């Protein structure tokens, strides 16, 4: 892998090393994707897209991915306090609890983090199988974000499984800004959302997304797959700035931040 942006002085040995096409270690990836310093919450998204804009193929993202994409996926998880995901993605992708990784243990301890990030599931109807390991045996208790109109019976079933239910909206669904505030109030400042497109669309439309890590896969799919973000459009498109660009085997690993 090599770094294409930011461009630095080629006479600088570190810059020359970063621009060389070679294997990057986990520590280098963790440094490259470190969260910004600060007390407030920071919400980043991690998504993959084909060249023609598909976020999935046959309902899943794996066929658009690569080994390096999965290494970055794991690194972003290892840096986060919480991983936010929509209920549909939990069902489609077969989500399991986040695991502790020895390679990141020292870094997480130094940052005051627990052994693994919490998985946070966003759902209006709580239509989930609460007998799955994601709810019954996570290393860190799974959280569920829902609205005040959620079914009391489904809330009770979730809590019985060991999950913590957090109300972050007045209706059946969540208010994205309230959801971010609720997690920050629990000490979860470094936030990562992995989708799906409908959930990312909510974060984009509400203006709470701080950073997008987008892998551009050198694949073409055609078909009718969703884009990386769906749902209501913003009145005025929000501009983000390129923060970094890495490349390996034709895959582009982009990182954009709010201006």
Number of C-alpha atoms within 10 A of each C-alpha: 19 17 22 17 16 12 13 14 9 12 8 9 10 12 15 15 13 20 20 13 13 11 11 13 9 15 13 12 14 18 11 12 16 14 18 10 8 8 9 12 19 21 22 24 22 22 24 24 23 24 15 15 19 22 26 24 18 11 13 14 18 15 14 23 21 15 8 17 22 12 15 20 17 15 21 24 24 25 24 24 25 27 28 28 24 22 23 19 20 18 12 12 14 10 15 14 20 21 15 16 14 10 12 17 16 13 15 21 11 8 11 10 19 14 20 24 28 24 27 25 25 26 21 21 16 21 12 17 14 18 12 15 15 25 25 17 16 19 18 20 18 26 24 26 27 27 22 16 14 19 15 10 10 15 18 12 17 24 16 13 18 17 24 17 18 19 21 24 20 13 14 18 19 21 19 23 16 15 22 21 16 16 21 19 11 8 13 21 21 25 27 27 26 21 23 28 22 19 25 26 21 22 22 21 21 15 14 19 24 18 22 23 24 19 25 23 24 15 17 13 17 12 10 11 15 17 18 22 20 16 13 12 13 13 7 7 9 11 9 14 12 15 15 18 19 19 19 16 11 11 20 20 23 19 22 19 16 15 10
